[in-house]
Amino acid sequence: MVTVPQPPAGTSHLSASVPAKVSRGRALEVLGGDGRATWLGETVELAGDTERERHLVDLELRVGEQLPSVTFRKAAYVDVGPARARRLMPIEVDISWQAAGLAPLFPVFSGKLRWADNELTLDGYYAPPGGGIGIMADRLLLNVAARGTARVLLEKIAAAMASEAA
């Protein structure tokens, strides 16, 4: 029997993936090199941390598959670490985000961004706002918004990978 670990107290698991059919070299360029500029926003000074980069990004949530659809945006600080790319292993980057303003009203995320086998995956945990009430609301509705936001970010990164690769 396989045991699935429980999320840390006060958090929810978040996992999303999208196709990213590019070469390993291109994926590494976008996730760990100068290619980050195409999917991450403005660089922001991150005091005391020389391994991670902080960027100001508009995270998006699209509501509605058909027109007219509505897109909600929230400015967030997205921190990314250096890409780890061992031979024959997935390319992996530590990633986290928090709202740039009114932070207590929005979730905080920490996890991994991975590219392997032409798929881009985000996997980690987020803390919904509002403590115990936020966790209950997350189980009912907010987790749909979290997965949607993650998917839009992954689509943006996959598009950046494909744009130069074509």
ABEGO torsion letter per residue (X at the ends): XBBBBBBBBGBBBBBBBBBBBBBAAAAAAAAABAAAAAABBBBBBBBGBAABBBBBBBBBBBBEABOBBBBBBBBBBBBBBBBBBBBGBBBBBBBBBBBABGAAABBBBBBBBBBBGGBBBBBEBBBBBGEAAAAAAAAAAAAAAAAAAAAAAAAAAAAAAAAAAX
